[in-house]
Amino acid sequence: MGRHPVAQVRARQAGGHRRMKRTTFANWPCSVARTVDLLGDWWTPLILRESFYGTTRFDDFEKVLGLSRNILTQRLARLVDEQMLERVPYQQRPVRYEYRLTDKGRDFFPVLTAMMRWGDRWLAPAGAPITLHHNACDHDTHAEVVCAHCREPLRHGEMSARLGPGFPDRLREKTTTMGRFADGDR
């Protein structure tokens, strides 16, 4: 059985391994790359998950996730800088803050539920560890990604990609990756 991620990091640090310099994808003409740049470490999506579950205070994030204070401080600061969380004082002496989801942060919920759905299917042989319940209709549910126009499920083999309005003009002639998505062995 593998070690907890925090233990793995500490073991690497103790072994004298230097941290590799991280490449930024923030300016790539790809929304997936930009999202990975913001949320691509293992702690940031878990902090957002806990925010969706109702966690707001630093000490509670620390207890639930079991990560070091310095890493938690860095990740929370980044989420505040990126306006996914806002820092709101809840105590004056000493000043203490809660971290609350912003509209931008709440918009990440469908991404997490899609990740959850995939993990439930492929990584949870005993069944879903957490079940989502839709209070409006009073049923348990899971994420479904559907076409915004016809409401049909989006399936890999039925999709194609086109350059959008935000794709840089200077790269349009060099791009060869657009068209119908590869369908693999199917």
Contact map, one row per residue, 1 for C-alpha under 8 A:
111000000000000000000000000000000000000000000000000000000000000000000000000000000000000000000000000000000000000000000000000000000000000000000000000000000000000000000000000000000000000000
111100000000000000000000000000000000000000000000000000000000000000000000000000000000000000000000000000000000000000000000000000000000000000000000000000000000000000000000000000000000000000
111110110000000000000000000000000000000000000000000000000000000000000000000000000000000000000000000000000000000000000000000000000000000000000000000000000000000000000000000000000000000000
011111110000000000000000000000000000000000000000000000000000000000000000000000000000000000000000000000000000000000000000000000000000000000000000000000000000000000000000000000000000000000
001111111000000000000000000000000000000000000000000000000000000000000000000000000000000000000000000000000000000000000000000000000000000000000000000000000000000000000000000000000000000000
000111111100000000000000000000000000000000000000000000000000000001110000000000000000000000000000000000000000000000000000000000000000000000000000000000000000000000000000000000000000000000
001111111110000000000000000000000000000000000000000000000000000000000000000000000000000000000000000000000000000000000000000000000000000000000000000000000000000000000000000000000000000000
001111111111000000000000000000000000000000000000000000000000000000000000000000000000000000000000000000000000000000000000000000000000000000000000000000000000000000000000000000000000000000
000011111111100000000000000000000000000000000000000000000000000000000000000000000000000000000000000000000000000000000000000000000000000000000000000000000000000000000000000000000000000000
000001111111110000000000000000000000000000000000000000000000000000000000000000000000000000000000000000000000000000000000000000000000000000000000000000000000000000000000000000000000000000
000000111111111000000000000000000000000000000000000000000000000000000000000000000000000000000000000000000000000000000000000000000000000000000000000000000000000000000000000000000000000000
000000011111111110000000000000000000000000000000000000000000000000000000000000000000000000000000000000000000000000000000000000000000000000000000000000000000000000000000000000000000000000
000000001111111111000000000000000000000000000000000000000000000000000000000000000000000000000000000000000000000000000000000000000000000000000000000000000000000000000000000000000000000000
000000000111111110000000000000000000000000000000000000000000000000000000000000000000000000000000000000000000000000000000000000000000000000000000000000000000000000000000000000000000000000
000000000011111110000000000000000000000000000000000000000000000000000000000000000000000000000000000000000000000000000000000000000000000000000000000000000000000000000000000000000000000000
000000000001111111000000000000000000000000000000000000000000000000000000000000000000000000000000000000000000000000000000000000000000000000000000000000000000000000000000000000000000000000
000000000001111111100000000000000000000000000000000000000000000000000000000000000000000000000000000000000000000000000000000000000000000000000000000000000000000000000000000000000000000000
000000000000100111110000000000000000000000000000000000000000000000000000000000000000000000000000000000000000000000000000000000000000000000000000000000000000000000000000000000000000000000
000000000000000011111000000000000000000000000000000000000000000000000000000000000000000000000000000000000000000000000000000000000000000000000000000000000000000000000000000000000000000000
000000000000000001111100000000000000000000000000000000000000000000000000000000000000000000000000000000000000000000000000000000000000000000000000000000000000000000000000000000000000000000
000000000000000000111110000000000000000000000000000000000000000000000000000000000000000000000000000000000000000000000000000000000000000000000000000000000000000000000000000000000000000000
000000000000000000011111000000000000000000000000000000000000000000000000000000000000000000000000000000000000000000000000000000000000000000000000000000000000000000000000000000000000000000
000000000000000000001111100000000000000000000000000000000000000000000000000000000000000000000000000000000000000000000000000000000000000000000000000000000000000000000000000000000000000000
000000000000000000000111111000000000100000000000000000000000000000000000000000000000000000000000000000000000000000000000000000000000000000000000000000000000000000000000000000000000000000
000000000000000000000011111100001101100000000000000000000000000000000000000000000000000000000000000000000000000000000000000000000000000000000000000000000000000000000000000000000000000000
000000000000000000000001111100001100110000000000000000000000000000000000000000000000000000000000000000000000000000000000000000000000000000000000000000000000000000000000000000000000000000
000000000000000000000001111110000100000000000000000000000000000000000000000000000000000000000000000000000000000000000000000000000000000000000000000000000000000000000000000000000000000000
000000000000000000000000111111101100000000000000000000000000000000000000000000000000000000000000000000000000000000000000000000000000000000000000000000000000000000000000000000000000000000
000000000000000000000000001111101000000000000000000000000000000000000000000000000000000000000000000000000000000000000000000000000000000000000000000000000000000000000111000000000000000000
000000000000000000000000000111111100000000000000000000000000000000000000000000000000000000000000000000000000000000000000000000000000000000000000000000000000000000000000000000000000000000
000000000000000000000000000111111110000000000000000000000000000000000000000000000000000000000000000000000000000000000000000000000000000000000000000000000000000000000000000000000000000000
000000000000000000000000000001111111000000000000000000000000000000000000000000000000000000000000000000000000000000000000000000000000000000000000000000000000000000000000000000000000000000
000000000000000000000000110111111111100000000000000000000000000000000000000000000000000000000000000000000000000000000000000000000000000000000000000000000000000000000000000000000000000000
000000000000000000000000111101111111110000000000000000000000000000000000000000000000000000000000000000000000000000000000000000000000000000000000000000000000000000000000000000000000000000
000000000000000000000000000000111111111100000000000000000000000000000000000000000000000000000000000000000000000000000000000000000000000000000000000000000000000000000000000000000000000000
000000000000000000000000100000011111111100000000000000000000000000000000000000000000000000000000000000000000000000000000000000000000000000000000000000000000000000000000000000000000000000
000000000000000000000001110000001111111100000000000000000000000000000000000000000000000000000000000000000000000000000000000000000000000000000000000000000000000000000000000000000000000000
000000000000000000000000010000000111111100000000000000000000000000000000000000000000000000000000000000000000000000000000000000000000000000000000000000000000000000000000000000000000000000
000000000000000000000000000000000011111111011000000000000000000000000000000000000000000000000000000000000000000000000000000000000000000000000000000000000000000000000000000000000000000000
000000000000000000000000000000000011111111010000000000000000000000000000000000000000000000000000000000000000000000000000000000000000000000000000000000000000000000000000000000000000000000
000000000000000000000000000000000000001111111000000000000000000000000000000000000000000000000000000000000000000000000000000000000000000000000000000000000000000000000000000000000000000000
000000000000000000000000000000000000001111111100000000000000000000000000000000000000000000000000000000000000000000000000000000000000000000000000000000000000000000000000000000000000000000
000000000000000000000000000000000000000011111110000000000000000000000000001000000000000000000000000000000000000000000000000000000000000000000000000000000000000000000000000000000000000000
000000000000000000000000000000000000001111111111000000000000000000000000001000100000000000000000000000000000000000000000000000000000000000000000000000000000000000000000000000000000000000
000000000000000000000000000000000000001011111111100000000000000000000000000000000000000000000000000000000000000100000000000000000000000000000000000000000000000000000000000000000000000000
000000000000000000000000000000000000000001111111110000000000000010000000000000000000000000000000000000000000000000000000000000000000000000000000000000000000000000000000000000000000000000
000000000000000000000000000000000000000000111111111000000000100010000000000100000000000000000000000000000000000000000000000000000000000000000000000000000000000000000000000000000000000000
000000000000000000000000000000000000000000011111111100000000000000000000000000000000000000000000000000001000000000000000000000000000000000000000000000000000000000000000000000000000000000
000000000000000000000000000000000000000000001111111110000000000000000000000000000000000000000000000000000000000100000000000000000000000000000000000000000000000000000000000000000000000000
000000000000000000000000000000000000000000000111111111100000100000000000000000000000000000000000000000000000000000000000000000000000000000000000000000000000000000000000000000000000000000
000000000000000000000000000000000000000000000011111111110000000000000000000000000000000000000000001110000000000000000000000000000000000000000000000000000000000000000000000000000000000000
000000000000000000000000000000000000000000000001111111100000000000000000000000000000000000000000000010000100100000000000000000000000000000000000000000000000000000000000000000000000000000
000000000000000000000000000000000000000000000000111111100000000000000000000000000000000000000000000000000000000000000000000000000000000000000000000000000000000000000000000000000000000000
000000000000000000000000000000000000000000000000011111110000000000000000000000000000000000000000000000000000000000000000000000000000000000000000000000000000000000000000000000000000000000
000000000000000000000000000000000000000000000000011111111001100000000000000000000000000000000000000000000000000000000000000000000000000000000000000000000000000000000000000000000000000000
000000000000000000000000000000000000000000000000001001111101100000000000000000000000000000000000011100000000000000000000000000000000000000000000000000000000000000000000000000000000000000
000000000000000000000000000000000000000000000000000000111111100000000000000000000000000000000000111000000000000000000000000000000000000000000000000000000000000000000000000000000000000000
000000000000000000000000000000000000000000000000000000011111110000000001000000000000000000000000111000000000000000000000000000000000000000000000000000000000000000000000000000000000000000
000000000000000000000000000000000000000000000000000000001111111000000000000000000000000000000000000000000000000000000000000000000000000000000000000000000000000000000000000000000000000000
000000000000000000000000000000000000000000000000000000111111111100000000000000000000000000000000000000000000000000000000000000000000000000000000000000000000000000000000000000000000000000
000000000000000000000000000000000000000000000010010000111111111111000001000000000000000000000000000000000000000000000000000000000000000000000000000000000000000000000000000000000000000000
000000000000000000000000000000000000000000000000000000000111111111111001000000000000000000000000000000000000000000000000000000000000000000000000000000000000000000000000000000000000000000
000000000000000000000000000000000000000000000000000000000011111111100000000000000000000000000000000000000000000000000000000000000000000000000000000000000000000000000000000000000000000000
000000000000000000000000000000000000000000000000000000000001111111000000000000000000000000000000000000000000000000000000000000000000000000000000000000000000000000000000000000000000000000
000000000000000000000000000000000000000000000110000000000000111111100000000000000000000000000000000000000000000000000000000000000000000000000000000000000000000000000000000000000000000000
000001000000000000000000000000000000000000000000000000000000111111110000000000000000000000000000000000000000000000000000000000000000000000000000000000000000000000000000000000000000000000
000001000000000000000000000000000000000000000000000000000000011011111011000000000000000000000000000000000000000000000000000000000000000000000000000000000000000000000000000000000000000000
000001000000000000000000000000000000000000000000000000000000010001111111000000000000000000000000000000000000000000000000000000000000000000000000000000000000000000000000000000000000000000
000000000000000000000000000000000000000000000000000000000000010000111111100000000000000000000000000000000000000000000000000000000000000000000000000000000000000000000000000000000000000000
000000000000000000000000000000000000000000000000000000000000000000011111110000000000000000000000000000000000000000000000000000000000000000000000000000000000000000000000000000000000000000
000000000000000000000000000000000000000000000000000000000000000000111111111000000000000000000000000000000000000000000000000000000000000000000000000000000000000000000000000000000000000000
000000000000000000000000000000000000000000000000000000000100110000111111111100000000000000000000000000000000000000000000000000000000000000000000000000000000000000000000000000000000000000
000000000000000000000000000000000000000000000000000000000000000000001111111110000000000000000000000000000000000000000000000000000000000000000000000000000000000000000000000000000000000000
000000000000000000000000000000000000000000000000000000000000000000000111111111000000000000000000000000000000000000000000000000000000000000000000000000000000000000000000000000000000000000
000000000000000000000000000000000000000000110000000000000000000000000011111111100000000000000000000000000000000000000000000000000000000000000000000000000000000000000000000000000000000000
000000000000000000000000000000000000000000000010000000000000000000000001111111110000100000000000001000000000000000000000000000000000000000000000000000000000000000000000000000000000000000
000000000000000000000000000000000000000000000000000000000000000000000000111111111000000000000000000000000000000000000000000000000000000000000000000000000000000000000000000000000000000000
000000000000000000000000000000000000000000000000000000000000000000000000011111111100000000000000000000000000000000000000000000000000000000000000000000000000000000000000000000000000000000
000000000000000000000000000000000000000000010000000000000000000000000000001111111111100000000000000000000000000000000000000000000000000000000000000000000000000000000000000000000000000000
000000000000000000000000000000000000000000000000000000000000000000000000000111111111111000000000000000000000000000000000000000000000000000000000000000000000000000000000000000000000000000
000000000000000000000000000000000000000000000000000000000000000000000000000011111111000000000000000000000000000000000000000000000000000000000000000000000000000000000000000000000000000000
000000000000000000000000000000000000000000000000000000000000000000000000000001111111100000000000000000000000000000000000000000000000000000000000000000000000000000000000000000000000000000
000000000000000000000000000000000000000000000000000000000000000000000000000000111111110000000000000001011000000000000000000000000000000000000000000000000000000000000000000000000000000000
000000000000000000000000000000000000000000000000000000000000000000000000000000111111110000000000000011111100000000000000000000000000000000000000000000000000000000000000000000000000000000
000000000000000000000000000000000000000000000000000000000000000000000000000100110111111000000000001111001000000000000000000000000000000000000000000000000000000000000000000000000000000000
000000000000000000000000000000000000000000000000000000000000000000000000000000010011111100000000011111000000000000000000000000000000000000000000000000000000000000000000000000000000000000
000000000000000000000000000000000000000000000000000000000000000000000000000000010000111110000000111100000000000000000000000000000000000000000000000000000000000000000000000000000000000000
000000000000000000000000000000000000000000000000000000000000000000000000000000000000011111000000111100000000000000000000000000000000000000000000000000000000000000000000000000000000000000
000000000000000000000000000000000000000000000000000000000000000000000000000000000000001111110011110000000000000000000000000000000000000000000000000000000000000000000000000000000000000000
000000000000000000000000000000000000000000000000000000000000000000000000000000000000000111110011110000000000000000000000000000000000000000000000000000000000000000000000000000000000000000
000000000000000000000000000000000000000000000000000000000000000000000000000000000000000011111111100000000000000000000000000000000000000000000000000000000000000000000000000000000000000000
000000000000000000000000000000000000000000000000000000000000000000000000000000000000000011111111000000000000000000000000000000000000000000000000000000000000000000000000000000000000000000
000000000000000000000000000000000000000000000000000000000000000000000000000000000000000000111111000000000000000000000000000000000000000000000000000000000000000000000000000000000000000000
000000000000000000000000000000000000000000000000000000000000000000000000000000000000000000111111000000000000000000000000000000000000000000000000000000000000000000000000000000000000000000
000000000000000000000000000000000000000000000000000000000000000000000000000000000000000011111111100000000000000000000000000000000000000000000000000000000000000000000000000000000000000000
000000000000000000000000000000000000000000000000000000000000000000000000000000000000000011111111110000000000000000000000000000000000000000000000000000000000000000000000000000000000000000
000000000000000000000000000000000000000000000000000000001100000000000000000000000000001111100011111000000000000000000000000000000000000000000000000000000000000000000000000000000000000000
000000000000000000000000000000000000000000000000000000011100000000000000000000000000011111000001111100000000000000000000000000000000000000000000000000000000000000000000000000000000000000
000000000000000000000000000000000000000000000000001000011100000000000000000100000000111100000000111110000000000000000000000000000000000000000000000000000000000000000000000000000000000000
000000000000000000000000000000000000000000000000001000010000000000000000000000000000111100000000011111000000000000000000000000000000000000000000000000000000000000000000000000000000000000
000000000000000000000000000000000000000000000000001100000000000000000000000000000001110000000000001111111100000000000000000000000000000000000000000000000000000000000000000000000000000000
000000000000000000000000000000000000000000000000000000000000000000000000000000000011110000000000000111111100000000000000000000000000000000000000000000000000000000000000000000000000000000
000000000000000000000000000000000000000000000000000000000000000000000000000000000001000000000000000011111110000000000000000000000000000000000000000000000000000000000000000000000000000000
000000000000000000000000000000000000000000000000000000000000000000000000000000000011000000000000000011111111000000000000000000000000000000000000000000000000000000000000000000000000000000
000000000000000000000000000000000000000000000001000000000000000000000000000000000011100000000000000011111111100000000000000000000000000000000000000000000000000000000000000000000000000000
000000000000000000000000000000000000000000000000000100000000000000000000000000000001000000000000000011111111100000000000000000000000000000000000000000000000000000000000000000000000000000
000000000000000000000000000000000000000000000000000000000000000000000000000000000000000000000000000000111111110000000000000000000000000000000000000000000000000000000000000000000000000000
000000000000000000000000000000000000000000000000000000000000000000000000000000000000000000000000000000011111111100000000000000000000000000000000000000000000000000000000000000000000000000
000000000000000000000000000000000000000000000000000100000000000000000000000000000000000000000000000000001111111110000000000000000000000000000000000000000000000000000000000000000000000000
000000000000000000000000000000000000000000000000000000000000000000000000000000000000000000000000000000000011111111000000000000000000000000000010000000000000000000000000000000000000000000
000000000000000000000000000000000000000000000000000000000000000000000000000000000000000000000000000000000001111111100000000000000000000000000000000000000000000000000000000000000000000000
000000000000000000000000000000000000000000001000100000000000000000000000000000000000000000000000000000000001111111110000000000000000000000000000000000000000000000000000000000000000000000
000000000000000000000000000000000000000000000000000000000000000000000000000000000000000000000000000000000000111111111000000000000000000000000110000000000000000000000000000000000000000000
000000000000000000000000000000000000000000000000000000000000000000000000000000000000000000000000000000000000011111111100000000000000000000000111100000000000000000000000000000000000000000
000000000000000000000000000000000000000000000000000000000000000000000000000000000000000000000000000000000000001111111110000000000000000000000000000000000000000000000000000000000000000000
000000000000000000000000000000000000000000000000000000000000000000000000000000000000000000000000000000000000000111111111000000000000000000000010000000000000000000000000000000000000000000
000000000000000000000000000000000000000000000000000000000000000000000000000000000000000000000000000000000000000011111111100000000000000000000110000000000000000000000000000000000000000000
000000000000000000000000000000000000000000000000000000000000000000000000000000000000000000000000000000000000000001111111111000000000000000000000000000000000000000000000000000000000000000
000000000000000000000000000000000000000000000000000000000000000000000000000000000000000000000000000000000000000000111111111100000000000000000000000000000000000000000000000000000000000000
000000000000000000000000000000000000000000000000000000000000000000000000000000000000000000000000000000000000000000011111111110111000000000000000000000000000000000000000000000000000000000
000000000000000000000000000000000000000000000000000000000000000000000000000000000000000000000000000000000000000000001111111110010000000000000000000000000000000000000000000000000000000000
000000000000000000000000000000000000000000000000000000000000000000000000000000000000000000000000000000000000000000000111111110000000000000000000000000000000000000000000000000000000000000
000000000000000000000000000000000000000000000000000000000000000000000000000000000000000000000000000000000000000000000111111110000000000000000000000000000000000000000000000000000000000000
000000000000000000000000000000000000000000000000000000000000000000000000000000000000000000000000000000000000000000000011111111111000000000000000000000000000000000000000000000000000000000
000000000000000000000000000000000000000000000000000000000000000000000000000000000000000000000000000000000000000000000001111111100000000000000000000000000000000000000000000000000000000000
000000000000000000000000000000000000000000000000000000000000000000000000000000000000000000000000000000000000000000000000000111110000000000000000000000000000000000000000000000000000000000
000000000000000000000000000000000000000000000000000000000000000000000000000000000000000000000000000000000000000000000001000111111000000000000000000000000000000000000000000000000000000000
000000000000000000000000000000000000000000000000000000000000000000000000000000000000000000000000000000000000000000000001100101111110000000000000000000000000000000000000000000000000000000
000000000000000000000000000000000000000000000000000000000000000000000000000000000000000000000000000000000000000000000001000100111110000000000000000000000000000000000000000000000000000000
000000000000000000000000000000000000000000000000000000000000000000000000000000000000000000000000000000000000000000000000000000011111000000000000000000000000000000000000000000000000000000
000000000000000000000000000000000000000000000000000000000000000000000000000000000000000000000000000000000000000000000000000000011111100000011100000000000000000000000000000000000000000000
000000000000000000000000000000000000000000000000000000000000000000000000000000000000000000000000000000000000000000000000000000000111110000011100000000000000000000000000000000000000000000
000000000000000000000000000000000000000000000000000000000000000000000000000000000000000000000000000000000000000000000000000000000011111001111000000000000000000000000000000000000000000000
000000000000000000000000000000000000000000000000000000000000000000000000000000000000000000000000000000000000000000000000000000000001111111111000000000000000000000000000000000000000000000
000000000000000000000000000000000000000000000000000000000000000000000000000000000000000000000000000000000000000000000000000000000000111111100000000000000000000000000000000000000000000000
000000000000000000000000000000000000000000000000000000000000000000000000000000000000000000000000000000000000000000000000000000000000011111000000000000000000000000000000000000000000000000
000000000000000000000000000000000000000000000000000000000000000000000000000000000000000000000000000000000000000000000000000000000000011111100000000000000000000000000000000000000000000000
000000000000000000000000000000000000000000000000000000000000000000000000000000000000000000000000000000000000000000000000000000000000111111110000000000000000000000000000000000000000000000
000000000000000000000000000000000000000000000000000000000000000000000000000000000000000000000000000000000000000000000000000000000000111011111000000000000000000000000000000000000000000000
000000000000000000000000000000000000000000000000000000000000000000000000000000000000000000000000000000000000000000000000000000000011110001111100000000000000000000000000000000000000000000
000000000000000000000000000000000000000000000000000000000000000000000000000000000000000000000000000000000000000000000000000000000011110000111110000000000000000000000000000000000000000000
000000000000000000000000000000000000000000000000000000000000000000000000000000000000000000000000000000000000000011001000000000000011000000011111000000000000000000000000000000000000000000
000000000000000000000000000000000000000000000000000000000000000000000000000000000000000000000000000000000000010011011000000000000000000000001111100000000000000000000000000000000000000000
000000000000000000000000000000000000000000000000000000000000000000000000000000000000000000000000000000000000000001000000000000000000000000000111110000001000000000000000000000000000000000
000000000000000000000000000000000000000000000000000000000000000000000000000000000000000000000000000000000000000001000000000000000000000000000011111000001100000000000000000000000000000000
000000000000000000000000000000000000000000000000000000000000000000000000000000000000000000000000000000000000000000000000000000000000000000000001111101111100000000000000000000000000000000
000000000000000000000000000000000000000000000000000000000000000000000000000000000000000000000000000000000000000000000000000000000000000000000000111111111100000000000000000000000000000000
000000000000000000000000000000000000000000000000000000000000000000000000000000000000000000000000000000000000000000000000000000000000000000000000011111100000000000000000000000000000000000
000000000000000000000000000000000000000000000000000000000000000000000000000000000000000000000000000000000000000000000000000000000000000000000000001111100000000000000000000000000000000000
000000000000000000000000000000000000000000000000000000000000000000000000000000000000000000000000000000000000000000000000000000000000000000000000011111110000000000000000000000000000000000
000000000000000000000000000000000000000000000000000000000000000000000000000000000000000000000000000000000000000000000000000000000000000000000000011111111000000000000000000000000000000000
000000000000000000000000000000000000000000000000000000000000000000000000000000000000000000000000000000000000000000000000000000000000000000000000011001111100000000000000000000000000000000
000000000000000000000000000000000000000000000000000000000000000000000000000000000000000000000000000000000000000000000000000000000000000000000001111000111110000000000000000000000000000000
000000000000000000000000000000000000000000000000000000000000000000000000000000000000000000000000000000000000000000000000000000000000000000000000111000011111011000000000000000000000000000
000000000000000000000000000000000000000000000000000000000000000000000000000000000000000000000000000000000000000000000000000000000000000000000000000000001111111000000000000000000000000000
000000000000000000000000000000000000000000000000000000000000000000000000000000000000000000000000000000000000000000000000000000000000000000000000000000000111111000000000000000000000101000
000000000000000000000000000000000000000000000000000000000000000000000000000000000000000000000000000000000000000000000000000000000000000000000000000000000011111000000000000000000000111000
000000000000000000000000000000000000000000000000000000000000000000000000000000000000000000000000000000000000000000000000000000000000000000000000000000000111111100000000000000000000000000
000000000000000000000000000000000000000000000000000000000000000000000000000000000000000000000000000000000000000000000000000000000000000000000000000000000111111110000000000000000001100000
000000000000000000000000000000000000000000000000000000000000000000000000000000000000000000000000000000000000000000000000000000000000000000000000000000000000011111000000000000000111100000
000000000000000000000000000000000000000000000000000000000000000000000000000000000000000000000000000000000000000000000000000000000000000000000000000000000000001111100000000000000111100000
000000000000000000000000000000000000000000000000000000000000000000000000000000000000000000000000000000000000000000000000000000000000000000000000000000000000000111110000000000000110000000
000000000000000000000000000000000000000000000000000000000000000000000000000000000000000000000000000000000000000000000000000000000000000000000000000000000000000011111010000100000100000000
000000000000000000000000000000000000000000000000000000000000000000000000000000000000000000000000000000000000000000000000000000000000000000000000000000000000000001111110000000000000000000
000000000000000000000000000000000000000000000000000000000000000000000000000000000000000000000000000000000000000000000000000000000000000000000000000000000000000000111110000000000000000000
000000000000000000000000000010000000000000000000000000000000000000000000000000000000000000000000000000000000000000000000000000000000000000000000000000000000000000011111000000000000000000
000000000000000000000000000010000000000000000000000000000000000000000000000000000000000000000000000000000000000000000000000000000000000000000000000000000000000000111111101100000000000000
000000000000000000000000000010000000000000000000000000000000000000000000000000000000000000000000000000000000000000000000000000000000000000000000000000000000000000000111111100000000000000
000000000000000000000000000000000000000000000000000000000000000000000000000000000000000000000000000000000000000000000000000000000000000000000000000000000000000000000011111110000000000000
000000000000000000000000000000000000000000000000000000000000000000000000000000000000000000000000000000000000000000000000000000000000000000000000000000000000000000000001111110000000000000
000000000000000000000000000000000000000000000000000000000000000000000000000000000000000000000000000000000000000000000000000000000000000000000000000000000000000000000011111111100000000000
000000000000000000000000000000000000000000000000000000000000000000000000000000000000000000000000000000000000000000000000000000000000000000000000000000000000000000100011111111100000000000
000000000000000000000000000000000000000000000000000000000000000000000000000000000000000000000000000000000000000000000000000000000000000000000000000000000000000000000000111111100000000000
000000000000000000000000000000000000000000000000000000000000000000000000000000000000000000000000000000000000000000000000000000000000000000000000000000000000000000000000001111110000000000
000000000000000000000000000000000000000000000000000000000000000000000000000000000000000000000000000000000000000000000000000000000000000000000000000000000000000000000000001111111100000000
000000000000000000000000000000000000000000000000000000000000000000000000000000000000000000000000000000000000000000000000000000000000000000000000000000000000000000000000000001111100000000
000000000000000000000000000000000000000000000000000000000000000000000000000000000000000000000000000000000000000000000000000000000000000000000000000000000000000000000000000000111110000000
000000000000000000000000000000000000000000000000000000000000000000000000000000000000000000000000000000000000000000000000000000000000000000000000000000000000000111100000000000111111100000
000000000000000000000000000000000000000000000000000000000000000000000000000000000000000000000000000000000000000000000000000000000000000000000000000000000000000111000000000000001111100000
000000000000000000000000000000000000000000000000000000000000000000000000000000000000000000000000000000000000000000000000000000000000000000000000000000000000001110000000000000000111110000
000000000000000000000000000000000000000000000000000000000000000000000000000000000000000000000000000000000000000000000000000000000000000000000000000000000001101110000000000000000111111000
000000000000000000000000000000000000000000000000000000000000000000000000000000000000000000000000000000000000000000000000000000000000000000000000000000000000100000000000000000000001111100
000000000000000000000000000000000000000000000000000000000000000000000000000000000000000000000000000000000000000000000000000000000000000000000000000000000001100000000000000000000000111111
000000000000000000000000000000000000000000000000000000000000000000000000000000000000000000000000000000000000000000000000000000000000000000000000000000000000000000000000000000000000011111
000000000000000000000000000000000000000000000000000000000000000000000000000000000000000000000000000000000000000000000000000000000000000000000000000000000000000000000000000000000000001111
000000000000000000000000000000000000000000000000000000000000000000000000000000000000000000000000000000000000000000000000000000000000000000000000000000000000000000000000000000000000001111
